[in-house]
Each structure stands twice: as structure tokens, then as C-alpha cells.
């Protein structure tokens, strides 16, 4: 972790070794035993992590944490069990509630406003979750006209490194089952008339599509949302997925997250056909032949029918090569331009993104003369 680059604390400053070990044991215990419900996270409070105000604007930035929660137990969880903070002037964080967040979103009368929510991948501690979530916010803010406001939410889940790579990946894949339910429960509390964009990297899209599957009336892993909380038509979510670590057929109707597409307005899928980590996706889970959506892209479009037209794809191979690396995606200006236009509801298709980019290039070239 580069401490100086983003102005955050070192993980060693945040978590004493003995407590990190305790949390690791508790996480593995939770996944193996549903009766283990939580672990202490006093050392993970965002007040310990100060992000400087690098992005001006009147936006509201929020942090939602599930790091204190164990495995989801429907019927014993409400969205108010989530821990919420709001960013303050000076880079500090104030403790808040889901009710306060949703009330602020609901009170915004600007028809162009949008709520963005970022979900990170595996092996990201509490400090890095904030750092990376704020980086995504800044990338969006810098590409959005000043008069357009949005609410940005950072979703922080217990994805810290807890074991050797393969075992760690399997543990976190199991954890995404609960995270999808927690995120779906939160989305169910959001005002139904607002634009919401969900951005995820690696395991992030796995959590996002599970939540939208539930919002679309689906059930998975013995979990479902109350009927009255479900999304009414038309679809009102946008999704941007980087290097998505989920099966490449899960969005097909009738499959694990098959109801998600019914509530998605548009989806931008950024995949990498040379990703060395995702190339081994099936073998990691002992399922040879199964491939990741973030590796192959959407290969079952015909099974989606007309809904396939709402999914656009970009192959990032030329940008990131064989690496499964968040920093390489975020450092590329073209990828961030595409992410931004989708997330803030400025463009409809990849073709529009390319046309806009070409126009900007021609203007720049003309001005240079």
C-alpha cells in the first residue's frame, strides 16, 4: 500500500497483529458456522483514516460498512444494522444512519442527480476500501459538470487477506453470498424514483449482481427480499463491472443471478481476455470448465433476448495485460471516461462514448493548431 499517495494510514497503524489474527479466525468461523454473528472492529473506524478533500463539489460522500456483521440471517437483519458514516469537511467522518442517507437522497429535487455506489474486490482492508472508494469518487467528479451533484457511497465489506491465495479466495467467494443480501437490503430502502449506479471490481460485481437479482424478485442461497421492497418497472440501475469474478452465465435468466438483468437500465462490462487470475477461475473453485464473466465477457447474449442490448462490453487487455490489477484499470483515462459516462447517466452505448471521445480529440487537435 502506498501510504503517501492517497494520504491514508498504513494497515499496520490501523490493526494490531493480534487483532488482525483474531478477525481472520472469526471470519473463517463465521463462514463455517452461521451462529457466529460478528467480530469487534473498533480499530477499523473510519475516523482513523483521514482522506483529504481533493475533489471539490457539493456532493455527499458516505461509507457503509458490514465488517462487523457475520453471515446473513434473513429475518434477523435490517438495513439499520449497517454501520454508516458521512464524510465531513477536512476529510473526517461523522457517524450516521441508513435513514439519514436515504432521506438526503429523497430530498434532492434535482432530476439530474444520481447516487453512485462502489464495491471493491478481495484483499482490501478498511483503510484501502476508503482510499479506493474515494479514488472512484474523484474520477467521477472530475469528469462531471460542476452543476451536477451526486451522492457517492463506499461499500466496505470484510475482504481483508485471511489465508493463502486459493483458500482466501474461496472464503471470500462464500462471504459474497451474505454481502449480496446486505446490499440488496440497503438498495430496497433507497427512494424508488432515483437513479442509482453500482460500480464494482472483481468480487464487487458478484455482490452487485446478487443484490440486483434479489431486487428483481429472485431468490438465491435461501435469501429473498420482501415483495413490497422489489423494483417496479422500468429498470432503474446502471452497473459498471471491472474484471468481474462471477460465472459468465450467471446473468442468464434461470441461473444464479438471472433476475438481475430485469432491473438493470444499462451495464458496462469491462473484461480482460488475458487476465491470469480469472483464467484459473474454474480451477480455483474445483469446477473445471467454468469461466469468469470478467475473463470471457458476455458469451451467452442470445440467452438474454432483448435484454442483451442493454449490456455493452470493452476488452481491457491492451491496458492491463495479464494482470488482475485495480490500479491499472483506474489509471487508464479511456476506461475511466467510459465508467463515468455510464455511472452518471450521460451516455447510452459504447458507440456514443467512442463518438464523444473522437469529437473531443478533434477539438483538441484543432485548438493545438
C-alpha positions in Angstrom: 0.0 0.0 0.0 1.3 3.4 -1.0 0.7 5.5 2.2 1.9 8.8 0.8 0.0 8.7 -2.5 -3.5 8.9 -1.0 -2.8 10.3 2.4 -4.1 7.2 4.3 -2.8 5.3 7.3 -0.8 2.2 6.9 -2.8 -1.0 7.6 -0.2 -1.7 10.4 -1.3 1.6 12.1 -4.9 0.5 11.9 -4.9 -3.1 13.0 -2.6 -4.6 15.7 -1.3 -8.0 14.6 -3.1 -9.9 17.4 -6.4 -8.3 16.4 -5.9 -9.0 12.7 -5.3 -12.7 13.6 -8.5 -12.7 15.7 -10.6 -11.2 13.0 -9.2 -13.7 10.5 -10.2 -16.6 12.7 -13.6 -15.1 13.3 -14.3 -14.6 9.6 -13.4 -18.2 8.8 -15.5 -19.3 11.7 -18.5 -17.3 10.5 -18.3 -18.9 7.1 -18.2 -22.3 8.6 -20.7 -21.7 11.4 -23.7 -19.5 10.8 -24.1 -19.0 14.6 -21.0 -16.7 14.7 -22.5 -13.3 14.0 -19.8 -10.6 14.4 -16.4 -9.6 15.5 -15.1 -6.4 17.1 -13.9 -3.7 14.6 -13.0 -0.9 17.0 -9.7 -0.5 15.1 -11.5 -0.1 11.8 -13.5 3.0 12.4 -13.1 5.5 9.5 -12.2 8.2 12.0 -8.8 6.6 12.0 -8.5 7.2 8.2 -8.4 10.8 7.1 -8.9 11.4 3.3 -8.0 14.9 2.2 -10.6 17.0 0.4 -9.2 16.5 -3.1 -12.4 16.8 -5.0 -14.4 20.0 -4.7 -18.2 20.0 -5.0 -21.5 19.9 -3.1 -21.8 16.1 -3.3 -22.3 13.9 -0.3 -20.0 11.0 0.3 -20.9 8.1 2.6 -19.3 5.0 3.9 -21.3 1.8 4.7 -19.6 -1.0 6.5 -20.5 -4.6 7.0 -17.2 -5.5 8.6 -18.9 -6.0 12.0 -21.6 -8.4 10.6 -21.4 -12.1 10.4 -23.2 -14.3 7.9 -26.6 -13.0 6.7 -29.6 -14.4 8.6 -32.8 -13.2 6.8 -35.4 -12.3 9.3 -32.8 -11.2 11.8 -31.3 -8.3 9.8 -32.5 -4.8 8.9 -30.7 -2.1 6.9 -30.2 -0.2 10.2 -27.8 -2.9 11.3 -25.4 -1.5 8.7 -22.8 1.0 10.1 -22.9 4.3 8.3 -20.7 7.4 8.2 -20.8 10.6 6.2 -17.7 12.4 5.0 -17.2 15.9 6.6 -15.1 18.9 5.7 -11.4 18.2 6.5 -11.6 14.6 5.5 -13.2 13.4 8.8 -16.2 11.1 9.1 -19.4 11.5 11.1 -21.4 8.5 12.3 -24.8 8.4 10.7 -27.6 6.0 9.7 -29.2 4.5 6.6 -32.3 6.5 7.3 -30.4 9.8 7.2 -28.7 8.8 3.9 -31.9 7.8 2.2 -33.7 10.9 3.4 -31.0 13.1 1.9 -31.2 11.3 -1.4 -35.0 11.5 -1.4 -34.9 15.2 -0.5 -32.8 16.1 -3.6 -35.2 17.5 -6.1 -32.6 17.8 -8.9 -33.8 15.4 -11.7 -30.2 15.0 -12.9 -28.8 13.9 -9.6 -27.5 10.3 -9.3 -26.4 8.0 -6.5 -23.2 6.1 -7.2 -22.1 3.1 -5.0 -18.7 1.4 -5.2 -18.0 -2.2 -4.1 -14.4 -3.3 -4.1 -12.8 -6.8 -4.5 -10.8 -9.2 -2.4 -7.9 -8.5 0.0 -8.9 -4.9 0.6 -8.6 -3.7 4.2 -10.8 -1.0 5.8 -8.3 1.8 5.0 -7.9 0.8 1.4 -11.6 0.4 0.9 -11.9 4.1 1.8 -8.9 5.1 -0.3 -10.1 3.3 -3.4 -13.7 4.3 -2.9 -12.6 8.0 -2.7 -10.5 7.5 -5.9 -13.5 6.3 -7.8 -15.5 9.3 -6.5 -12.7 11.7 -7.6 -12.6 10.1 -11.1 -16.3 10.6 -11.4 -16.3 14.1 -10.0 -13.5 15.3 -12.3 -15.5 14.2 -15.4 -18.9 15.5 -14.3 -20.0 19.1 -14.8 -19.9 21.1 -11.6 -23.7 21.8 -11.6 -24.4 18.1 -11.5 -24.4 16.7 -8.0 -24.3 13.1 -6.9 -24.3 11.1 -3.7 -21.4 8.6 -3.6 -21.4 5.6 -1.3 -18.4 3.4 -0.5 -19.4 -0.2 0.4 -16.8 -1.7 2.8 -17.0 -5.4 3.4 -14.7 -7.8 5.3 -12.4 -8.7 2.4 -9.0 -8.5 4.3 -6.5 -11.1 3.5 -7.1 -14.1 5.9 -5.4 -17.1 4.3 -3.2 -18.3 1.4 -4.5 -17.1 -2.0 -6.7 -20.1 -3.1 -8.2 -20.7 0.3 -8.6 -16.9 0.8 -10.5 -16.6 -2.5 -12.8 -19.4 -1.6 -13.6 -17.9 1.8 -14.4 -14.5 0.3 -16.5 -16.0 -2.5 -18.6 -17.5 0.3 -18.8 -14.2 2.0 -20.2 -12.5 -1.1 -23.4 -14.5 -0.6 -24.1 -12.5 2.6 -22.9 -9.3 1.1 -25.3 -9.5 -1.8 -28.1 -9.8 0.6 -26.9 -6.9 2.7 -26.5 -4.7 -0.3 -29.9 -5.7 -1.7 -31.5 -4.9 1.7 -29.9 -1.4 1.5 -31.0 -0.8 -2.1 -34.5 -1.8 -1.1 -34.5 1.3 1.3 -33.4 3.7 -1.4 -36.1 6.0 -3.0 -37.6 4.2 -5.9 -37.6 7.2 -8.3 -33.9 7.9 -8.1 -31.1 7.0 -10.5 -28.6 4.6 -8.9 -25.3 3.4 -10.4 -23.4 0.5 -9.0 -19.7 0.1 -9.7 -17.7 -2.9 -8.8 -14.3 -4.6 -9.2 -13.5 -8.3 -9.1 -15.8 -9.7 -6.4 -17.6 -6.4 -6.3 -19.8 -7.2 -9.4 -20.5 -10.6 -7.9 -22.0 -8.8 -4.8 -23.8 -6.3 -7.0 -25.5 -8.8 -9.3 -26.6 -10.9 -6.3 -28.2 -7.8 -4.8 -30.0 -6.9 -8.1 -31.1 -10.5 -8.5 -32.9 -10.1 -5.2 -34.2 -6.7 -6.1 -35.7 -8.2 -9.3 -37.7 -10.7 -7.3 -35.2 -13.6 -7.4 -34.1 -15.9 -4.6 -30.7 -17.3 -4.0 -28.9 -19.2 -1.2 -32.2 -19.3 0.8 -32.4 -15.5 0.7 -35.1 -13.2 -0.8 -36.3 -9.6 -0.2 -39.9 -8.7 0.9 -42.2 -8.4 -2.0 -43.1 -4.8 -1.2 -39.4 -3.8 -1.5 -38.9 -5.0 -5.0 -38.2 -2.8 -8.0 -41.1 -1.6 -10.1 -40.6 -1.2 -13.9 -38.8 0.4 -15.7 -35.3 -0.7 -14.7 -33.5 1.9 -12.7 -30.0 0.7 -12.1 -26.8 1.2 -14.0 -23.9 -1.2 -13.5 -20.2 -0.8 -14.3 -18.2 -4.1 -13.8 -14.4 -4.4 -13.9 -12.8 -7.8 -14.1 -16.0 -9.4 -12.7 -15.3 -12.6 -10.7 -18.5 -14.4 -11.2 -19.6 -17.2 -13.6 -20.1 -16.0 -17.1 -23.6 -17.5 -17.3 -25.0 -16.2 -14.0 -26.9 -13.3 -15.6 -28.8 -15.7 -17.9 -32.5 -16.0 -16.8 -32.9 -19.0 -14.6 -29.3 -19.0 -13.5 -27.9 -17.9 -10.2 -28.3 -14.1 -10.7 -30.7 -14.4 -13.6 -33.2 -11.8 -12.3 -30.6 -9.0 -12.1 -30.9 -8.0 -15.8 -34.6 -7.2 -15.3 -33.7 -4.2 -13.1 -30.6 -3.0 -15.0 -31.1 0.0 -17.2 -27.6 -0.4 -18.8 -24.5 -2.3 -17.9 -20.9 -1.7 -19.0 -18.8 -4.8 -18.7 -15.1 -4.2 -18.8 -13.4 -7.6 -19.2 -9.8 -8.8 -19.8 -9.4 -11.9 -22.0 -5.8 -12.3 -20.8 -6.4 -11.9 -17.0 -4.1 -14.6 -15.5 -6.1 -14.8 -12.2 -9.5 -15.1 -13.8 -8.1 -17.6 -16.3 -7.8 -20.0 -13.4 -11.3 -19.1 -12.1 -12.9 -22.5 -12.5 -9.9 -24.5 -11.2 -9.8 -22.3 -8.0 -13.3 -23.5 -7.1 -12.8 -27.1 -8.3 -15.1 -26.6 -11.2 -13.0 -27.1 -14.4 -14.6 -25.6 -17.5 -16.4 -22.8 -15.6 -15.2 -19.4 -16.7 -15.4 -15.9 -15.3 -17.5 -13.1 -16.8 -14.6 -10.7 -16.4 -12.4 -13.1 -18.5 -14.7 -14.1 -21.4 -17.1 -11.2 -21.4 -20.7 -11.9 -22.2 -20.8 -15.1 -24.2 -24.4 -16.0 -23.6 -26.0 -12.9 -25.1 -28.5 -14.9 -27.2 -29.9 -16.3 -23.9 -30.7 -12.8 -22.7 -33.0 -11.9 -25.6 -33.8 -8.2 -25.9 -32.1 -7.5 -22.6 -28.7 -8.2 -24.2 -28.9 -4.8 -25.9 -28.6 -3.2 -22.5 -25.1 -4.7 -21.9 -22.1 -3.1 -23.5 -18.6 -4.5 -23.4 -15.0 -3.4 -23.6 -11.9 -5.6 -23.6 -9.2 -4.0 -21.5 -6.5 -6.4 -22.5 -4.4 -3.7 -24.2 -4.5 -1.7 -21.0 -3.9 -4.2 -18.2 -2.3 -7.2 -20.0 -2.3 -10.4 -17.9 -2.7 -8.7 -14.6 -5.7 -8.7 -12.3 -4.8 -5.2 -11.0 -7.2 -2.5 -9.8 -4.6 0.3 -10.2 -4.1 -0.4 -13.9 -7.8 -0.1 -14.6 -8.2 3.1 -12.7 -5.1 4.7 -14.2 -6.4 4.4 -17.7 -8.2 7.6 -18.8 -10.3 6.0 -21.5 -11.7 3.3 -19.1 -12.4 6.0 -16.5 -14.1 8.1 -19.1 -16.4 5.2 -20.1 -17.1 4.4 -16.4 -18.0 8.0 -15.7 -20.4 8.5 -18.6 -22.3 5.3 -17.7 -22.3 5.9 -14.0 -23.6 9.5 -14.2 -26.1 8.6 -16.9 -24.5 10.7 -19.6 -24.3 8.1 -22.4 -26.3 5.2 -23.7 -23.8 3.0 -25.5 -20.2 2.3 -26.1 -20.6 3.8 -29.6 -21.7 7.0 -28.1 -18.7 7.0 -25.8 -16.4 6.5 -28.8 -18.1 9.2 -30.8 -17.8 11.7 -27.9 -14.1 10.8 -27.4 -13.4 11.3 -31.1 -15.1 14.7 -31.1 -13.1 15.8 -28.1 -9.9 14.6 -29.9 -10.8 16.6 -33.0 -11.5 19.7 -30.9 -8.1 19.4 -29.1 -6.3 18.9 -32.4 -7.9 21.9 -33.9 -7.1 24.1 -30.8 -3.5 22.9 -31.0 -3.1 24.3 -34.5 
